[in-house]
């Protein structure tokens, strides 16, 4: 492991923190919507008591919000911490620092640099090269010399 690279435990911790924050935000949103829904149900129960029998339960709306936030926070923290470790990609290891001779790798890289590309020119390309820009403009009629 190189000097600045985080360990798997640190990557897992970062994933858990990120997942916890995402889960907390989503838990607050969904818990608040759930409480609003419960309040609407309570209002409907007041006006139409024979149609709806649901309510917030014996513990109330704050318990519903807390339970939703904690459930989503834990779930997202768990899954993002595992996903962060799975998706973490290691850096390239310097093989000379480990005592392994990597001259074959360097020679291969040098060979790739030596490859030259030959481009064959058509007769038309050779004619265009011979003419100067001013000659081309004079032939086109845009400039009179």
N, C-alpha and C positions, 0 to 999 in steps of 0.2 A: 504494500500500500504506500503510495507516495505521500508526501508531507501534507498537502492541503486537502486531500480527499476525505470526505466524511465516512465514518464507519457505517455498517448496516444498522447498528442500534441508533445512531444519530439520524439516519435517513428514516427509520421507522418512527422516531420521535417527531421529526418534522411532518411526516405524513399524518400522524395522530393529531398534532396541533392544528394542521390545516383542516383535517376532517372534523375535528371538534368545532372549529369556527364555522365551517359550512353547515354542520348539523345544528349548531345553536341558532344560526340565522334562520334556517329552514324550519326548525322547531318553533321558534317564536312566531313565524308567519303562520304555519299550519295550526299551532295552538291558539293563536288569536282568532283565526277564522273559525276554529272549532268552538271557542267561547261565544263568538258572535252568533254562530248557528244555534248554540244552546240557548242564548238569550232570546233569539227569535222563536225557538221552540217553546220557551217559557211564556212568551207573550201569546203565542197561539194557544197554549194550554189554558191561559187565563180567559181568552175569548171563546175558545172551542174546546172545553175540557173533555169532551167525549171522543174526540178524534185522535189526539196525540197523548201517549203515555210516557214519553221519554223525558229525561231531565238530566241535570249535571251529576246526579248521584249524591250520596251522602256526604262526600268530601268537598264538593263545590267546584267552582270554575278555576280557582287558582291551582288546585291539585291537578286538574286536567291540563293546564298550561305547563306546569312543571314536569309532569309525566311525559308530555309530548316532547318538550325540549330535551329532557335527559335521554329519552329513548333514541331520538334522532341524532343527538350528539354522540352517544356511545356507538351507534351503528356506523355513522360516517367516519368516526375516528378509527374504529377497528378496520373497516374496509380500505380506507385511504392509507393507513399505516402499512397494511399488508401489500397493497398495490404499489406503494412507493418503493418498498424493498424489492418487489418483483421487477419493477420497471427500471430500477437504477442500473446504469451501465457503467462498468468500470473504465478507468482511464487506461491509455496505452502504457504498458510497463516498459521502462528503460532497461533493456536487456543487458547493457554493459554494466549497469550498477549491480546486477545480480551475478555477474561473472560469466555470463554467456556471451560467446563471440558472435557478433551480428554482422561480420564483414560480408557474409553472403547477401544479407538484406541490403547493405549499402551498395554492393556491386550491382545488384539487380536494379536499384534505383538509378544508378549512374547509366546503366544500359538504356533505360527508358529515356533519359535526358539526351542521349546521343542520337536517337532516331531522328533523321531529317526527312522532311516531306518534300518530295520533288513535284513541282507543278509544271505540267507541260502547257506551253502557250500555243494558242492557235495562231494562224497567220493574221487573222483580224486583230488579235491582241498585240502582235508585234507591230502592225501598222499604226495602231492607236498610240503605242509607246513612242514611235518615231515622230509623230506629229506633236507639235507643241500646242498648248492651250490656245494661244493666239491664232494659230493657223486654223484650228477647229472652229473658233468663233468667226473668223473671216469667211470660211466656207459656208457656215450656216446663214450668213447674210446679216447677222446681228451687229457686226462691227465692220466698218469700212476703213481699210488702211491705205 
